[in-house]
Amino acid sequence: MTETELRLQKQIDDLEIKQAFQEHTIEELNDAITQQQKTIDRMTTQISFLVSKMKAMEPANIASMNEETPPPHY
C-alpha cells in the first residue's frame, strides 16, 4: 500500500470508530428519552387523577379569614 492509501485507510477506520460510538450514544439517548416519556405519561395520569379528586371535594366548613369574626380580645 502506498502512503496515501494507508492514510485514507486510517481515515476510514477513524470514521468507522466514530460512527460506532455515535450509534451507541444515539441508542442510549433514545433509551433515556423513552424512559422520560414513560415517566411524564405516568405523572400526567397522576396529576389528572389528583385534579379530578380535588374538583370532587366538598368545600371546607371553615370560613375564610375575611369571613371570620375577630376574637373577643380585639
N, C-alpha and C positions, 0 to 999 in steps of 0.2 A: 504494500500500500504506500502511496505517496504521502507526503506531509499534509497536503490539502485533504486527501481522503481521510487521514487519521483525525485531522481537526474537525472535519464535517461529521465523522462518526461520533466523536466526543460530544459535539453539539447535539446530535440526535439523542445520544444516551442521556445527556443532561435534561433535554426536553422531556424524554420519556419518564425520567425520575420525577421531575416537577409535576408532570401530568398525573402520575400515580398519587403523589401527595395531595394534589388538588382534588382528585376524586375522593380520596379518603376524607378530606376536610369537608367536602360537599355532603357526603353521607352523614358525617357527624352533625353538621348544621341542620340537615333535614330531620334527623332524629330529634334534635333539640327543639326544633320548631313544631314538630308533630306532638311532642310531649307538652309543650307550652299550649298548643291549641286545645289539647285534651283538658288541661288544667283550666283554661279560660272557659271552655264549654261547661265544665263541672261547676265552676264558680258562678257562671251566668245562671245556670239552673238553680243553684242555691239562693242567689240573690232574688230571682223571680219568686221562689217559694217564700222567702222572708217578706218580700213586698206584699204578696197576697195575704200572708198571715197578719201583717201589720194593718192592712186595709180592713181585714175582717175583725180586728179587735174593737171592742166597745170603748167609747171614750171613758176616761177615768172619772171616778166620782169626786176627785179632788178639784177644787176650783183653782183657777189661775191666780197668780199673785195679785193681779189687778182687781179680781172679784172678791178676794178675801177681805174680811173686816179686820182692821188693825187690832192687835191685842189690847187688853184693858189698860195697860200701863202707858199707852201713847196719849 
